[in-house]
Amino acid sequence: MNALKYDLDLSEEELQKTLKPITSLKAYPDVMPGLEDLKSSGFKLIAYSNGKPDVLRKQLEFAEIDHFFDHIESVENVKKYKPHLDSYQYIVDASEVNKSDCMMVAAHGWDIAGAGRAGLQTAFVRRPGKFPFKLAKDPDLVVETIEQLAKEL
């Protein structure tokens, strides 16, 4: 989308080179202990992204948190990017959990806004430079860390 925005015609090789660093990001320090707490409390955890499945899997593997997730899903299966309502319905169906028991956890205001519109519970993780959308319904929870989320749930 950014290539289109700036009228760039990138080859597949150039695109892969540009995206390579995204698969080498470390998780915030609170993520691993927070996911461990959530998992040990019996929560079903699903990673869900607008990105390509192989990129998401590489990200989670590099960050050494992939083993916490019951499923790793991409919008590629529904062919509609979040925040489209169908993308959230897809993940609810794929999770095999009642919508009322589902919660989107994200540091992206647009993702929380979309999930809230779709009827999911929401938790916004306040990361540097990230804010909930002021014109959207407030998130059900606002937390500073995944560890705090685990404690509150």
Stockholm file with secondary structure:
# STOCKHOLM 1.0

chainA/1-153         MNALKYDLDLSEEELQKTLKPITSLKAYPDVMPGLEDLKSSGFKLIAYSNGKPDVLRKQLEFAEIDHFFDHIESVENVKKYKPHLDSYQYIVDASEVNKSDCMMVAAHGWDIAGAGRAGLQTAFVRRPGKFPFKLAKDPDLVVETIEQLAKEL
#=GR chainA/1-153 SS CHHHHTTCCCCHHHHHHHHGGGGGCCCCTTHHHHHHHHHHTTCCCEEEESSCHHHHHHHHHHTTCGGGCSEEEEGGGTTCCTTSHHHHHHHHHHHTSCGGGCEEEESCHHHHHHHHHTTCEEEEECCTTCCCCTTSCCCSEEESSHHHHHHHC
#=GC SS_cons         CHHHHTTCCCCHHHHHHHHGGGGGCCCCTTHHHHHHHHHHTTCCCEEEESSCHHHHHHHHHHTTCGGGCSEEEEGGGTTCCTTSHHHHHHHHHHHTSCGGGCEEEESCHHHHHHHHHTTCEEEEECCTTCCCCTTSCCCSEEESSHHHHHHHC
//
